[in-house]
Amino acid sequence: MSIGEFKSEKAAERYRAVYAYVLDQVWPGPRTAVDVSTSFGTTRVLRVGPASAEPIVLLPGAGGNSLMWHGYVEALAAHRTVIAVDTIGEAGASTQTAPVADGRDGAAPASVAEELHHAAERFTGAGGEVEPAPDGFS
């Protein structure tokens, strides 16, 4: 397995600037970005909605990131704490530092859940809702 990287620092800077611009344009309302250290690198998580509400974790499909959820966040955040994850090994704001064997590694669920101090019961992925929560989140 390899570690994803940019061809140059200039390419990395350009990508980060475009990602930030698109996030500011399409993501509804205020958000908090949290960087979670995992054994595979730093996972970027976006949080929005009432902190005391029941959380829902949004996981992107392969090749995606948390931006894919922009059209759903506002409605979900009205009554839930929305936690949108940029999985390691995919395009997004996370930074990979170790090889990822599969999607379970990229999401690093146990590390992310522990850092966020949440035991989410609901997970939604690009393929549909997952219940019960995967190991490491409940």
SVG drawing of the C-alpha trace seen along z (x, -y; Angstrom):
<svg xmlns="http://www.w3.org/2000/svg" viewBox="-34 -31 41 35">
<polyline fill="none" stroke="black" stroke-width="0.4" points="0.0,0.0 1.2,-3.5 0.7,-6.9 -1.2,-9.5 0.8,-12.6 0.9,-15.6 3.5,-15.9 4.7,-19.2 4.1,-21.6 2.7,-24.1 0.1,-21.5 -0.8,-20.8 -1.2,-24.5 -3.4,-24.9 -5.6,-22.0 -6.0,-23.2 -6.9,-26.7 -9.6,-25.3 -11.0,-23.0 -11.2,-25.8 -12.9,-28.1 -15.5,-25.4 -16.2,-24.6 -16.8,-28.3 -19.1,-28.6 -21.3,-25.5 -21.2,-24.5 -24.2,-26.0 -23.7,-28.0 -20.9,-28.0 -18.9,-24.9 -16.0,-23.7 -13.1,-21.9 -11.5,-19.3 -8.2,-17.5 -8.1,-14.1 -4.8,-12.2 -5.0,-8.5 -2.5,-5.8 -2.9,-6.6 -2.5,-10.4 -4.7,-13.4 -8.4,-13.0 -10.3,-16.3 -13.8,-16.3 -16.4,-19.0 -19.0,-19.5 -22.2,-21.5 -25.4,-21.7 -26.4,-21.7 -23.6,-20.2 -26.0,-18.5 -28.1,-16.9 -27.9,-13.2 -25.0,-12.9 -25.0,-11.5 -21.7,-10.7 -21.6,-11.2 -19.0,-9.1 -18.3,-9.9 -18.1,-7.3 -14.9,-6.2 -13.1,-9.2 -15.3,-11.6 -15.0,-13.9 -17.3,-15.7 -18.2,-18.3 -20.5,-15.7 -22.9,-16.2 -23.3,-20.0 -26.9,-19.7 -28.0,-17.7 -26.1,-19.4 -28.5,-22.3 -31.6,-20.1 -29.7,-17.5 -28.1,-20.1 -31.4,-21.6 -31.9,-18.7 -28.6,-16.7 -24.9,-17.2 -23.6,-16.5 -20.1,-15.0 -18.8,-14.9 -15.5,-13.0 -12.8,-13.5 -11.5,-10.0 -7.7,-9.4 -6.6,-8.2 -9.2,-10.1 -9.4,-13.7 -10.2,-16.1 -8.5,-18.0 -7.1,-14.9 -3.4,-14.1 -2.2,-10.5 1.1,-9.5 0.8,-5.7 -0.4,-3.2 -4.2,-2.4 -5.2,1.2 -9.0,0.5 -11.9,-1.9 -12.1,-0.8 -8.5,-2.1 -9.2,-5.3 -12.2,-6.2 -10.2,-5.1 -13.5,-5.0 -12.2,-4.2 -9.7,-7.1 -12.2,-9.6 -15.0,-8.6 -12.7,-8.7 -11.3,-12.2 -14.8,-13.6 -16.2,-12.0 -19.2,-10.8 -20.9,-7.4 -22.9,-7.9 -25.7,-5.4 -26.3,-6.6 -23.9,-6.5 -24.8,-7.5 -22.5,-6.7 -22.8,-7.4 -24.3,-3.9 -27.0,-4.5 -27.5,-4.3 -25.5,-1.9 -27.0,-0.5 -25.8,0.5 -22.7,-1.7 -19.5,-0.1 -17.1,1.3 -15.2,-1.6 -18.0,-4.1 -20.5,-2.6"/>
</svg>
